[in-house]
Amino acid sequence: MNYKGTHNEARNESPTAAHDEEFEPLMDSEEAAALLRIHPKTLQRLARSGTITGIQIGKLWRFRASALNRWVEKKAS
């Protein structure tokens, strides 16, 4: 049997190679709040209410800069 070709290529392909998007690093509450110049607890409250998009991992909140930027753009218009 010949195992060379597409079967091995698919197995060796990295998980991110299949996606066109690059991974966007996540910021913690303090980093994200500093960008917005608000208190981290205010940011967490906005995330809990769904006003700002955040990701809760256990007790900690993480934020994408692009989500924060979309929120600021929406508020500015």
N, C-alpha and C positions, 0 to 999 in steps of 0.2 A: 504494500500500500504506500502511496505517496501522500505524506502529510504536509507537503509544502504548498504554498499558495494562499488562497483567501482564508482558509481555516486558521492558519497560524497568524496571518496578518490581523485578523479580527481579534484573536486572543492577545496579541502583543500591543494592540492599540490602547492608548491611555484613555481613561474614562472621560477626560476633558477634551480629547481630540474629536469626539463625536459632537460636541457642542460648539457653536460659533461664539457664544458669549464667554468672556473671561470671568473668573471668580472675582467678585468685588469684596475686598476685605471689610470686615465688620468693625465698627467702633463701639467702645463701651459707652456707658451713660455720660461719664465725665468728658470724654473726648468729643462726643456728639453735642453735648450741652455747651461746651466751649466754642464750637463752631457757630452755634446759634446765639451765644452770649446769654444763656438762661441757666438757671440752677438745674443740676442733674435730677433732682426730685420733681421739678416742674416737667421736665422732659419725660420722665417715667410716668407721671400722671397723664400726660397727653397721649402716651403710647397705650396705657391701660384703657383709656376711653376710646381709642381708635382714631383719634385726631391726627396723630403722626404714626406712620408705619414703623413698627419695631418688632424685633424677634425676642421672645423671652425664652431663655435657656436656663431652666431651673429658676432661681431667684434673680438672675442677672438679665439685664436688657442689653441688646445689641442693635446697632443701627447702621444702615447703609447711607453713605453720603448722597447717593442719587435720590433716595427716598426723602431725605431732609431737604434737598434742593427742590424737589417737586412740591413739597409742602410750602416752602418759602415762595416759590413762583406762584402757587395758587393763592396764597395770602396777599401777594403784591398786586395781583390783577383784580 
